[in-house]
């Protein structure tokens, strides 16, 4: 690795760490708002709709930012691009669905968790040399499993969006763990 490549990798590592910290903080704030207000809503609610639209829209923006910050122009970024497109589409679909039925919104959230979890897992495996990716790999895998559970609950007419808040809180933990691991790696590389 050349000095320029090392500096670029270090800069990208810092960018990822900062992104993970922002994503963790956003998720904590989102979960707190959701649980304090509308997570157990039995009927559609405008605040619930707004929260359900904001979360995947923020996810799309964060992944898009990560795509633009990645210095590796040779590596395929198809998984991340799929994630951006899916998250943006889900924000729109949740905006519509959550005004009609909570269970339908839960099923859509589940499909999103599955479809976003797979590219997250793929991207984390590809970014593993940047460090701090084990938590992201686990998060992607758990997203697929949790998403399947949300789909089943939604289609059966059971469950509430409280599960989505729990899912987002776990995401916050994974992003925080990744940020801490990246911080440790960056300190080690600077020494």
N, C-alpha and C positions, 0 to 999 in steps of 0.2 A: 504494500500500500504506500502510495506517495504521500508527501506532506500535505498536498492539496486534498487528496482523497481523505486523509485522516481528519483534516480540519472540517471538510464537508460532512463526514460521518458524525463528527462531534456536534456540529451545528444542527444536523438533523436529529440527533439524539436529544439535544436540548429542546428542539421544537416539539418532538414527540412528548417529552416529559411535560412541557408546559401545556400542550393540548390535553394530555391525560388529566392534569390538575384542573383545568377548566371544565372538562367533561365531568369529572367527579363532583366538583362544586355545583355545576348545573343540575346534575342528577339529585344531589342532596336537597337543593332548593325546590326542585320539581316534586320530589317525593313528599317533602314537608308540606308543600302547598296542597298536593293531592290528598294526603291523609287528613289534613286539617279542614278540608272543605268538602270534597265531592267523591272520594274514593268508593264509598259505599252507596252511592246514589242508585236508587231503584229505577228511576226514570231519567230520560235525557235531560241534560242541564247545560246551559251555555258555557259555564265555567269549565265543566268537564270536557266539552267539545274543544274549547280553546287549549286546555292542557294536553289533550290527546293529539291535537294538531301540532303544537309547539315541540313536543318531544321528538318525533321523527324528523321534523323540519330541522331542528338543531342538530340531530344526528347526521342528516345529509350535509349540512354546512360544515360540520366538523370533519367528516370524511373527505369532503372536497378540499378543505384546507390542508389536510394531511397529504392528499394527492399532489397538491401544488408545492408543498414543502419538500417532498421526496426528491433528493438529488439524483437518484438512480434512473436515468432516462432510458436505460436498456431494458429494465424489468417490466414485464407486463403488469398493468394496473387494472386489468379487466375486473377482478374481484371487487376492488374499491369502487370502480365506476358503476358496477351493478348495484352495490350498496347505496350509492348516492341516488341513483334512479329509483330504486325500490323505496327508499325512505321518503323521497319527495312524493312519489305516487301514493304511498300509504298515508302521508299527512293529508292529502286531498280526500282519499277514501274514508279515513277516520272522521274527517270533518263532516262528511255526508252521513255516514253510517251512525255516528254517535248522536245525531239529532233524531234518529228513528228508533234505535234499540241499543241498549247497553250490551246485551248478549252478542249482538252482531258486531259491535265495536270490539268486544273481547276476542271474538273469533278473528277479526281482521288484525288485531294486535298480535295474536298468536301466529298468524301467517307471516306477518312482518318479522317477528322474532326468529322464525325458522329461516326465512329467506335472507335476512340480514346476518344471522348467526353463521351461516356457511361462508360467505365472503370474509367475515371478520376472522374466522378461523384460518382461512387461506392466507389472508393478509398478514396475520400474526406469525404464521409459519414462515412466510417470505421475509418478514422483518426481524426474525429472531436474532440475526447478527447485530441489530441495533440494541438489543438487550431489553429486559423487562417485558418479554412477550408471553411468558408462560401463563400469566393471569389472563391475557387476551385470548390465548388458545382455549383455556378453560371457559372463559366467558362465551366464546363462540359456540362451543359444544353445549353448554348449559342453555344458551338461547334456543337452540334447536329443540332440546327436551322440554323446556318451559313453554315454548311456543306451541308444541304439540298438545300440551295440557290445556293451554288457553283455547285452542281451537276446539278441543273436545268439550270443554265447559261451555263455551259460547254456543256451539251447535246443539248441546243438550239443554240450553236455556238455564244453566246454573252458573254460579260464580259471579264475581263482581270485578270492578276495576281495581279493587284492593290488591289483587294478585299482580296487576301491572305495576303498582307502586312497589311491591316487594321485589319484583323483577328489576325495576330501575334502581332500587337501593343496592341490590347485589352488583349491578353494573357499576355503581359509584365505588363500591369496595374494590372491584377489579381494576378500575381506572386508577384508583389511589395506590394500590399495590404496584401496578406497572410504573407509575410515576416515581415511587420510592425506589424501586429496583433500578430504574434508569438513572436516578440521582446518584445512587451508590456506584453504578458503573461509570458514570461521567466523572465522579470524583477519583475513582481508581485510574481512569485513563489520563486525567490531568496530572496525577502524581508521578 
